[in-house]
Amino acid sequence: MVEEVTLVLDWSTNDMEIGLANAPAVLSSTAEDGEIEVRISVGNNTYVMMDLLYVLLDGSIKQLDHTAGDINSWLRPEESAALFSRLEQCGATGLHELTVKVRLDPRSFGGSRKSETYANLYFHRVLRNGLASHLRSLVLHSVCDNAILGLLGKQCPHLRHLDATSSWLVDDGGIIQLCFRDPELHLNSSYSHYGNSNDYFARQFLSVSDIELTSCCRTLHEVRIQDTNTSEVGVLLLLLFLPNLRSLGGFIYYRNVGDAVVSLYRSKAGLQLSLTDLWDTCLSQEKAQLVSEAAPLLSSLYTRGTCLENVGVFTNLTSVTVDFDFIDCARALEQYLFQHGKRLRKLVLVDQVGTARKDSTAATGQREHTMPLETPNP
C-alpha cells in the first residue's frame, strides 16, 4: 500500500524516459517494502508534461516541484496557468509541498500580471476544494496574490513555509488576510498616516488577542515577502502575530527587519520573538543590544563588516555572513573571531577587500567565500 508519493518534474533534457532509482528527475513513492522511485525527464514540451500530469497526478501525490531542485528553473506565465488548471482537473488536493516559480517578461509586465491573476482562479478553487487543508510548504514566485493568502489564513492549519517572492500582487492587505480571522475589521484601516512611525503602529495592535488570529499564525516558521508590494506594516504584522516565526528569508528592501524588531520591543515590554535568522546591515550598538534581547534565539546573521564590533552581543550565533562591501574590515573581523569564533560553525565572507582580481571585469563581480567551521565527528 502506497503511503506517500512525491512528484518532481525535470524540464532540462530533450528525452523522456521512465526508469528506477537514479534516473534523471522523478516520481517517487514510499511503500511498506521500501522506497520506489520512478524518474521522468521531459524536455521543453509543455503539452507533453501536462499530459503526463493528467495521467500521474491525483490526490495521493504529496510533493510537486517543477524545478527538480534547480534554482534557475522557471515557468512562463502560460505554463503556470496550465499547471494550475491541471491541478484542478486532477483533483490534486493532497499535496503537502508545492513549488511554482514563474518568470514574468518585464517588457509586458502589466499583461503578464493580469494573466497570472486570471490563471490563479484555478488555484483558488483547488485551495478551496481541499488543498489548503494539507499544505505544509508553498512556494509561489511571482504568482501569489492576496486572495491566496486569505484562503491560506482561513483553511490552512499546517502551513510552515510560505514563499511569495516577487509577487507584486501581494500587499499589506494580503498579510492581514493571512493573519486575521476577520480581516475586514483591519482592511478598512488606513496605514498611510503612520509614515515611518513603526512604534505607533505596533501599539495599535498590541491589544489583539490570539482568538482573533488564524491557525496559520501558529504554524508558520518562515515567510518570504521579498520584492512584493508590502510595506513595513507587513513586516510588523508577521513579527507580532507569528509566534513561531524563525525567518523572513532574506533582505526585504526598504523594510528593515531589525528596526521593526526594535519598534515592537519598545512597544511591548518583555517581547520574546522566535527569530533564528536575521539580515540587517545597519546594526548600531544600541540596536544590536535591543534585537538580542527581543530575539534571544538568533543563530544566523547577515550583516556588514562595519557592524562587526556590535555583533558580539548575539551570544547564540553559529552562522555569520559578513558583507565587506569592498571596505577593509580585517581588523574588526579578526577581533570578532578571536572573541567569538569558537561558537561559529559557518562563516561567509562577501565582497571582501583583496579577493577581486585587478582586471575591472572581475572586480565588479561578487566575491563570496564560505568557510564551514564545524568540527568533524571522530
MIMARVEX-405916 format. One record per residue (C-alpha): x, y, z; residue number from 1. Coordinates in steps of 0.05 Angstrom, whole numbers. Layout:
% MIMARVEX-405916
[site [X; Y; Z]; NUM] ...
END
This chain:
% MIMARVEX-405916
[site [0; 0; 0]; 1] [site [28; 68; -20]; 2] [site [34; 116; 38]; 3] [site [67; 175; 4]; 4] [site [80; 197; -66]; 5] [site [128; 252; -90]; 6] [site [127; 282; -159]; 7] [site [185; 324; -184]; 8] [site [189; 348; -256]; 9] [site [253; 358; -296]; 10] [site [249; 403; -357]; 11] [site [323; 403; -370]; 12] [site [333; 350; -424]; 13] [site [302; 332; -490]; 14] [site [289; 259; -474]; 15] [site [231; 226; -439]; 16] [site [247; 164; -400]; 17] [site [218; 124; -344]; 18] [site [266; 86; -300]; 19] [site [282; 69; -228]; 20] [site [326; 98; -174]; 21] [site [379; 143; -204]; 22] [site [347; 163; -270]; 23] [site [343; 238; -282]; 24] [site [282; 270; -245]; 25] [site [223; 239; -214]; 26] [site [161; 208; -188]; 27] [site [174; 173; -122]; 28] [site [131; 135; -74]; 29] [site [145; 105; -6]; 30] [site [113; 37; 3]; 31] [site [114; -12; 60]; 32] [site [170; -52; 30]; 33] [site [216; 7; 17]; 34] [site [222; 68; -27]; 35] [site [208; 62; -101]; 36] [site [228; 119; -146]; 37] [site [207; 128; -218]; 38] [site [241; 186; -253]; 39] [site [210; 223; -311]; 40] [site [251; 271; -353]; 41] [site [216; 313; -405]; 42] [site [244; 368; -449]; 43] [site [213; 436; -460]; 44] [site [148; 407; -488]; 45] [site [97; 436; -440]; 46] [site [40; 397; -471]; 47] [site [75; 330; -460]; 48] [site [87; 350; -388]; 49] [site [15; 369; -377]; 50] [site [-8; 303; -409]; 51] [site [37; 264; -361]; 52] [site [10; 303; -303]; 53] [site [-60; 285; -324]; 54] [site [-41; 212; -320]; 55] [site [1; 213; -257]; 56] [site [-26; 269; -214]; 57] [site [-81; 254; -164]; 58] [site [-98; 264; -91]; 59] [site [-43; 216; -68]; 60] [site [15; 260; -93]; 61] [site [48; 295; -34]; 62] [site [101; 338; -68]; 63] [site [102; 375; -134]; 64] [site [163; 415; -154]; 65] [site [175; 433; -227]; 66] [site [245; 459; -212]; 67] [site [273; 390; -191]; 68] [site [320; 428; -145]; 69] [site [347; 474; -200]; 70] [site [346; 546; -173]; 71] [site [348; 572; -245]; 72] [site [286; 534; -268]; 73] [site [226; 578; -284]; 74] [site [158; 571; -317]; 75] [site [129; 620; -366]; 76] [site [63; 652; -346]; 77] [site [23; 609; -394]; 78] [site [57; 546; -367]; 79] [site [39; 563; -296]; 80] [site [-33; 576; -317]; 81] [site [-34; 507; -349]; 82] [site [-5; 476; -286]; 83] [site [-57; 508; -241]; 84] [site [-111; 485; -289]; 85] [site [-84; 414; -287]; 86] [site [-82; 415; -211]; 87] [site [-156; 430; -211]; 88] [site [-173; 379; -265]; 89] [site [-135; 323; -229]; 90] [site [-161; 340; -160]; 91] [site [-90; 346; -133]; 92] [site [-114; 366; -64]; 93] [site [-67; 320; -24]; 94] [site [-3; 360; -36]; 95] [site [39; 375; 25]; 96] [site [91; 415; -15]; 97] [site [81; 455; -78]; 98] [site [133; 497; -115]; 99] [site [115; 542; -174]; 100] [site [166; 593; -198]; 101] [site [147; 640; -255]; 102] [site [190; 690; -292]; 103] [site [150; 748; -318]; 104] [site [172; 786; -381]; 105] [site [188; 857; -358]; 106] [site [171; 883; -428]; 107] [site [99; 862; -418]; 108] [site [95; 862; -343]; 109] [site [26; 891; -340]; 110] [site [-3; 839; -386]; 111] [site [33; 782; -351]; 112] [site [8; 806; -284]; 113] [site [-64; 807; -307]; 114] [site [-60; 739; -339]; 115] [site [-30; 710; -275]; 116] [site [-87; 738; -235]; 117] [site [-137; 704; -281]; 118] [site [-97; 639; -281]; 119] [site [-96; 640; -205]; 120] [site [-172; 629; -205]; 121] [site [-157; 555; -219]; 122] [site [-111; 553; -159]; 123] [site [-161; 589; -115]; 124] [site [-211; 534; -129]; 125] [site [-160; 479; -114]; 126] [site [-145; 511; -47]; 127] [site [-219; 515; -30]; 128] [site [-231; 443; -51]; 129] [site [-183; 415; 0]; 130] [site [-111; 431; -19]; 131] [site [-105; 485; 35]; 132] [site [-121; 435; 90]; 133] [site [-60; 392; 71]; 134] [site [-5; 442; 52]; 135] [site [58; 447; 94]; 136] [site [102; 485; 45]; 137] [site [80; 533; -11]; 138] [site [128; 569; -58]; 139] [site [95; 616; -108]; 140] [site [146; 661; -141]; 141] [site [113; 719; -179]; 142] [site [44; 687; -178]; 143] [site [19; 694; -106]; 144] [site [-37; 743; -92]; 145] [site [-78; 769; -34]; 146] [site [-135; 721; -47]; 147] [site [-87; 662; -39]; 148] [site [-62; 689; 27]; 149] [site [-134; 698; 50]; 150] [site [-151; 626; 33]; 151] [site [-88; 601; 69]; 152] [site [-108; 640; 130]; 153] [site [-178; 611; 131]; 154] [site [-164; 539; 111]; 155] [site [-91; 520; 121]; 156] [site [-78; 493; 191]; 157] [site [-10; 461; 178]; 158] [site [30; 511; 136]; 159] [site [102; 520; 159]; 160] [site [137; 551; 99]; 161] [site [108; 606; 53]; 162] [site [148; 639; -2]; 163] [site [113; 695; -42]; 164] [site [177; 725; -70]; 165] [site [169; 773; -129]; 166] [site [93; 771; -124]; 167] [site [74; 844; -135]; 168] [site [0; 828; -124]; 169] [site [15; 814; -51]; 170] [site [9; 875; -6]; 171] [site [-6; 891; 67]; 172] [site [-79; 873; 56]; 173] [site [-57; 802; 38]; 174] [site [-16; 797; 102]; 175] [site [-77; 820; 142]; 176] [site [-119; 766; 108]; 177] [site [-66; 714; 125]; 178] [site [-65; 734; 199]; 179] [site [-135; 753; 219]; 180] [site [-198; 710; 223]; 181] [site [-239; 773; 208]; 182] [site [-193; 814; 163]; 183] [site [-248; 863; 145]; 184] [site [-240; 895; 214]; 185] [site [-170; 915; 194]; 186] [site [-172; 921; 119]; 187] [site [-212; 984; 122]; 188] [site [-159; 1018; 165]; 189] [site [-112; 1066; 132]; 190] [site [-39; 1057; 149]; 191] [site [-12; 1113; 105]; 192] [site [-13; 1163; 162]; 193] [site [35; 1121; 203]; 194] [site [92; 1140; 157]; 195] [site [156; 1115; 189]; 196] [site [126; 1112; 258]; 197] [site [132; 1037; 270]; 198] [site [125; 1048; 345]; 199] [site [57; 1080; 337]; 200] [site [33; 1024; 291]; 201] [site [57; 970; 337]; 202] [site [18; 999; 396]; 203] [site [-47; 997; 355]; 204] [site [-43; 921; 350]; 205] [site [-17; 901; 419]; 206] [site [-89; 891; 443]; 207] [site [-104; 838; 391]; 208] [site [-120; 771; 424]; 209] [site [-99; 702; 399]; 210] [site [-171; 683; 385]; 211] [site [-173; 736; 330]; 212] [site [-115; 703; 293]; 213] [site [-116; 647; 241]; 214] [site [-85; 579; 253]; 215] [site [-31; 598; 202]; 216] [site [-3; 647; 252]; 217] [site [14; 590; 300]; 218] [site [44; 542; 248]; 219] [site [86; 587; 202]; 220] [site [161; 584; 214]; 221] [site [185; 620; 151]; 222] [site [152; 673; 108]; 223] [site [187; 705; 48]; 224] [site [159; 770; 21]; 225] [site [219; 797; -17]; 226] [site [201; 842; -76]; 227] [site [127; 844; -60]; 228] [site [82; 905; -53]; 229] [site [83; 901; 23]; 230] [site [108; 957; 68]; 231] [site [139; 959; 137]; 232] [site [69; 946; 163]; 233] [site [70; 876; 133]; 234] [site [136; 861; 168]; 235] [site [109; 885; 235]; 236] [site [46; 843; 227]; 237] [site [87; 780; 214]; 238] [site [134; 792; 272]; 239] [site [78; 808; 320]; 240] [site [28; 754; 303]; 241] [site [70; 694; 283]; 242] [site [98; 670; 350]; 243] [site [138; 613; 318]; 244] [site [168; 654; 261]; 245] [site [241; 635; 252]; 246] [site [258; 672; 189]; 247] [site [235; 723; 138]; 248] [site [282; 692; 87]; 249] [site [329; 749; 69]; 250] [site [333; 823; 57]; 251] [site [266; 859; 49]; 252] [site [286; 923; 13]; 253] [site [262; 988; 44]; 254] [site [234; 949; 103]; 255] [site [287; 937; 156]; 256] [site [270; 877; 199]; 257] [site [317; 898; 255]; 258] [site [282; 966; 260]; 259] [site [215; 931; 263]; 260] [site [240; 885; 319]; 261] [site [264; 946; 358]; 262] [site [197; 981; 349]; 263] [site [159; 921; 375]; 264] [site [206; 911; 433]; 265] [site [199; 983; 455]; 266] [site [123; 979; 450]; 267] [site [115; 913; 486]; 268] [site [156; 901; 548]; 269] [site [186; 832; 553]; 270] [site [173; 815; 480]; 271] [site [207; 750; 460]; 272] [site [210; 731; 387]; 273] [site [228; 662; 358]; 274] [site [272; 691; 303]; 275] [site [334; 650; 288]; 276] [site [355; 685; 224]; 277] [site [366; 760; 212]; 278] [site [391; 801; 153]; 279] [site [410; 871; 176]; 280] [site [467; 915; 151]; 281] [site [452; 974; 197]; 282] [site [467; 946; 266]; 283] [site [486; 1002; 314]; 284] [site [508; 984; 384]; 285] [site [440; 1003; 414]; 286] [site [400; 968; 360]; 287] [site [441; 904; 366]; 288] [site [430; 903; 441]; 289] [site [355; 912; 435]; 290] [site [349; 859; 379]; 291] [site [390; 809; 420]; 292] [site [341; 819; 479]; 293] [site [279; 812; 435]; 294] [site [306; 753; 394]; 295] [site [350; 713; 442]; 296] [site [348; 651; 397]; 297] [site [382; 685; 338]; 298] [site [433; 637; 309]; 299] [site [445; 663; 238]; 300] [site [462; 734; 219]; 301] [site [479; 771; 154]; 302] [site [509; 839; 167]; 303] [site [562; 889; 143]; 304] [site [635; 887; 162]; 305] [site [627; 956; 192]; 306] [site [577; 928; 242]; 307] [site [621; 871; 268]; 308] [site [642; 908; 331]; 309] [site [569; 906; 353]; 310] [site [554; 833; 335]; 311] [site [585; 802; 397]; 312] [site [522; 815; 437]; 313] [site [488; 758; 399]; 314] [site [512; 701; 442]; 315] [site [479; 643; 404]; 316] [site [505; 657; 334]; 317] [site [532; 595; 298]; 318] [site [529; 624; 226]; 319] [site [553; 693; 206]; 320] [site [555; 724; 137]; 321] [site [596; 787; 132]; 322] [site [588; 834; 73]; 323] [site [650; 878; 70]; 324] [site [624; 919; 11]; 325] [site [697; 924; -11]; 326] [site [716; 961; 53]; 327] [site [776; 937; 94]; 328] [site [747; 910; 159]; 329] [site [800; 857; 170]; 330] [site [817; 882; 240]; 331] [site [744; 881; 262]; 332] [site [736; 810; 234]; 333] [site [800; 786; 269]; 334] [site [777; 815; 335]; 335] [site [707; 784; 328]; 336] [site [735; 715; 311]; 337] [site [785; 719; 368]; 338] [site [729; 734; 418]; 339] [site [671; 694; 390]; 340] [site [698; 649; 335]; 341] [site [694; 585; 376]; 342] [site [618; 587; 372]; 343] [site [614; 591; 297]; 344] [site [601; 532; 251]; 345] [site [596; 573; 187]; 346] [site [629; 638; 165]; 347] [site [613; 670; 98]; 348] [site [654; 730; 73]; 349] [site [624; 772; 17]; 350] [site [658; 826; -25]; 351] [site [719; 829; 19]; 352] [site [780; 870; 0]; 353] [site [836; 833; -33]; 354] [site [797; 776; -66]; 355] [site [778; 811; -130]; 356] [site [828; 807; -187]; 357] [site [858; 870; -214]; 358] [site [822; 869; -281]; 359] [site [760; 913; -279]; 360] [site [713; 860; -305]; 361] [site [727; 812; -248]; 362] [site [728; 867; -196]; 363] [site [655; 884; -209]; 364] [site [630; 814; -191]; 365] [site [612; 790; -122]; 366] [site [665; 752; -84]; 367] [site [637; 704; -34]; 368] [site [677; 654; 7]; 369] [site [643; 603; 52]; 370] [site [682; 570; 108]; 371] [site [648; 513; 144]; 372] [site [675; 513; 214]; 373] [site [642; 451; 242]; 374] [site [688; 402; 277]; 375] [site [683; 333; 243]; 376] [site [659; 276; 287]; 377] [site [715; 228; 307]; 378] 
END
